[in-house]
Amino acid sequence: MAAFDEAAGAAYAELGGDREQHHTEGIVLRDDCFALDGAAASAIIEALGLDPEGAVVEDVFLQGVPGESEFLYCTLSPADTERGIAFRAGTTSYDRDGLVDLARQGDARGPIEELEGEVPGLDPDEVLAIALNQGQTVAFSWVADGFMVSVGYPTALADPDGGFAALSEAVSGVTRALAAS
């Protein structure tokens, strides 16, 4: 997505960083989750059955090889909770099947389980929903044309069933935010 690439370049430039040289370490953006506006963050939280009132976006970080695997990471923290919702958007060289393989390689605490469900408006072949860490964490991802949007959270925070709606809100929010940039 060209708009993501431009926004990522602008984020490095604004902080005086050299994107090509420092992509391995990445940069901390504080509270500027440029691929997600406040309305979308609230909608993701609400889709999970949590109260968006007083929620904050924090721990914003940009890292990775530009145009290949560069991600913006943000934590959406509902008020009165100790755990947050992980949001991630960016470029990727993986497709859906590649993400499944990657998840299977990286989960040392047990097998992953694919979750059944649909995200209205998204091609099911581009959506991946998994439970990992022995069912303690769920991740919902959309990947298409070298771009990925993902929402993950501990099952102690919210029911896994809300993840499909949360992913829909995340994809819509990213589309809006990057179109406006």
C-alpha positions as CSV (number, residue, x, y, z in Angstrom):
1,M,0.0,0.0,0.0
2,A,1.7,3.2,-1.2
3,A,0.0,5.3,1.4
4,F,1.5,3.2,4.2
5,D,5.0,3.5,2.7
6,E,4.6,7.3,2.5
7,A,3.4,7.6,6.0
8,A,6.2,5.3,7.3
9,G,8.7,7.4,5.5
10,A,7.2,10.6,6.9
11,A,7.3,9.2,10.5
12,Y,11.1,8.5,10.2
13,A,11.7,11.9,8.7
14,E,9.8,13.7,11.4
15,L,11.9,12.1,14.1
16,G,15.1,12.6,12.1
17,G,15.7,8.9,11.5
18,D,17.2,7.2,8.5
19,R,14.6,4.6,7.4
20,E,16.9,2.6,5.3
21,Q,19.7,2.5,7.9
22,H,17.6,2.1,11.0
23,H,14.8,-0.2,9.9
24,T,16.2,-3.1,12.0
25,E,15.9,-1.2,15.3
26,G,12.8,0.7,14.3
27,I,11.5,3.9,15.9
28,V,9.2,4.6,18.8
29,L,6.4,6.9,17.6
30,R,4.9,7.5,21.1
31,D,1.1,7.9,20.4
32,D,1.1,8.4,16.7
33,C,-0.6,5.2,15.3
34,F,-0.8,6.8,11.9
35,A,-2.6,3.8,10.3
36,L,-5.5,3.9,12.8
37,D,-7.6,6.8,13.8
38,G,-9.3,7.2,17.2
39,A,-12.7,6.2,15.9
40,A,-11.4,2.9,14.6
41,A,-9.5,2.2,17.8
42,S,-12.7,2.7,19.7
43,A,-14.7,0.6,17.3
44,I,-12.1,-2.3,17.6
45,I,-12.4,-2.1,21.4
46,E,-16.2,-2.0,21.3
47,A,-16.3,-4.9,18.8
48,L,-14.6,-7.0,21.5
49,G,-17.4,-6.1,24.0
50,L,-15.2,-3.7,26.0
51,D,-15.8,-0.1,26.9
52,P,-13.9,2.3,24.7
53,E,-14.4,5.2,27.1
54,G,-11.0,6.3,28.4
55,A,-9.1,3.9,26.2
56,V,-5.6,5.0,25.0
57,V,-3.4,4.1,22.1
58,E,0.2,3.5,23.3
59,D,3.4,1.7,22.7
60,V,3.5,2.7,19.0
61,F,6.5,1.3,17.2
62,L,7.5,1.1,13.5
63,Q,10.0,-1.5,12.4
64,G,11.0,-3.6,9.5
65,V,12.3,-3.6,5.9
66,P,10.5,-0.9,3.9
67,G,8.3,-2.4,1.3
68,E,8.9,-6.0,2.4
69,S,8.0,-6.5,6.1
70,E,7.6,-3.2,7.7
71,F,5.0,-3.0,10.5
72,L,3.4,-0.4,12.6
73,Y,2.7,-1.9,16.1
74,C,0.2,-0.2,18.5
75,T,-1.4,-1.2,21.7
76,L,-5.0,-0.3,22.3
77,S,-5.5,-0.2,26.0
78,P,-9.1,-0.1,27.3
79,A,-9.5,1.8,30.6
80,D,-9.4,-0.4,33.7
81,T,-7.6,-3.3,32.1
82,E,-4.1,-4.5,32.6
83,R,-3.8,-6.1,29.2
84,G,-4.1,-4.4,25.8
85,I,-5.1,-5.3,22.3
86,A,-2.2,-5.6,19.8
87,F,-2.8,-3.9,16.5
88,R,-0.4,-4.3,13.6
89,A,-0.5,-3.1,10.0
90,G,2.1,-3.1,7.3
91,T,3.8,-4.7,4.4
92,T,4.5,-8.4,4.3
93,S,5.9,-11.0,1.9
94,Y,3.6,-13.6,3.4
95,D,0.2,-14.7,2.1
96,R,-2.4,-16.4,4.3
97,D,-0.8,-19.9,4.1
98,G,2.6,-18.4,4.8
99,L,1.2,-16.8,8.0
100,V,-0.2,-20.2,9.1
101,D,3.3,-21.8,8.6
102,L,5.0,-19.0,10.5
103,A,2.6,-19.3,13.4
104,R,3.1,-23.0,13.6
105,Q,6.9,-22.5,13.7
106,G,6.8,-19.8,16.3
107,D,4.4,-21.3,18.9
108,A,6.6,-23.3,21.3
109,R,3.8,-23.5,23.8
110,G,1.6,-25.8,21.8
111,P,-0.2,-26.2,18.5
112,I,-2.2,-23.5,17.0
113,E,-5.9,-23.8,16.3
114,E,-7.6,-22.1,13.3
115,L,-10.8,-20.5,14.4
116,E,-14.0,-20.6,12.3
117,G,-15.8,-17.4,11.3
118,E,-16.2,-14.7,8.7
119,V,-15.4,-11.1,8.3
120,P,-18.0,-9.4,6.2
121,G,-16.6,-7.7,3.1
122,L,-13.3,-9.6,3.2
123,D,-12.3,-12.6,1.1
124,P,-12.2,-15.7,3.4
125,D,-9.0,-16.8,1.6
126,E,-7.3,-13.6,2.9
127,V,-8.4,-13.9,6.6
128,L,-6.6,-16.0,9.2
129,A,-7.9,-16.4,12.8
130,I,-5.9,-18.5,15.2
131,A,-5.7,-19.4,18.9
132,L,-2.2,-19.9,20.1
133,N,-0.3,-20.2,23.4
134,Q,-2.6,-23.1,24.4
135,G,-5.7,-21.0,23.6
136,Q,-4.6,-18.1,25.8
137,T,-4.1,-15.7,22.9
138,V,-6.1,-15.1,19.7
139,A,-4.9,-13.3,16.5
140,F,-7.1,-12.2,13.6
141,S,-5.3,-11.2,10.4
142,W,-6.2,-10.0,6.9
143,V,-3.5,-10.3,4.3
144,A,-3.8,-9.3,0.7
145,D,-1.5,-7.9,-2.0
146,G,1.5,-7.7,0.2
147,F,-0.3,-5.9,3.1
148,M,-1.5,-7.1,6.4
149,V,-3.7,-5.9,9.2
150,S,-3.9,-7.8,12.5
151,V,-5.6,-7.7,15.9
152,G,-4.6,-9.9,18.7
153,Y,-5.4,-10.2,22.4
154,P,-5.4,-12.5,25.4
155,T,-8.6,-14.5,25.7
156,A,-8.7,-13.4,29.4
157,L,-9.4,-9.8,28.0
158,A,-12.2,-10.6,25.6
159,D,-14.1,-13.5,24.0
160,P,-12.5,-14.8,20.8
161,D,-15.8,-14.5,18.9
162,G,-15.5,-10.7,18.8
163,G,-12.2,-10.9,17.0
164,F,-13.8,-11.2,13.5
165,A,-15.8,-8.0,14.1
166,A,-12.6,-6.3,15.5
167,L,-10.6,-7.2,12.4
168,S,-13.4,-5.8,10.2
169,E,-13.1,-2.5,12.1
170,A,-9.3,-2.6,11.9
171,V,-9.3,-3.0,8.2
172,S,-11.9,-0.3,7.7
173,G,-9.9,2.0,10.0
174,V,-6.6,1.4,8.2
175,T,-8.2,2.0,4.9
176,R,-9.7,5.3,6.1
177,A,-6.6,6.5,7.9
178,L,-4.2,5.8,5.0
179,A,-6.6,7.3,2.5
180,A,-6.7,10.5,4.6
181,S,-2.9,10.7,4.9
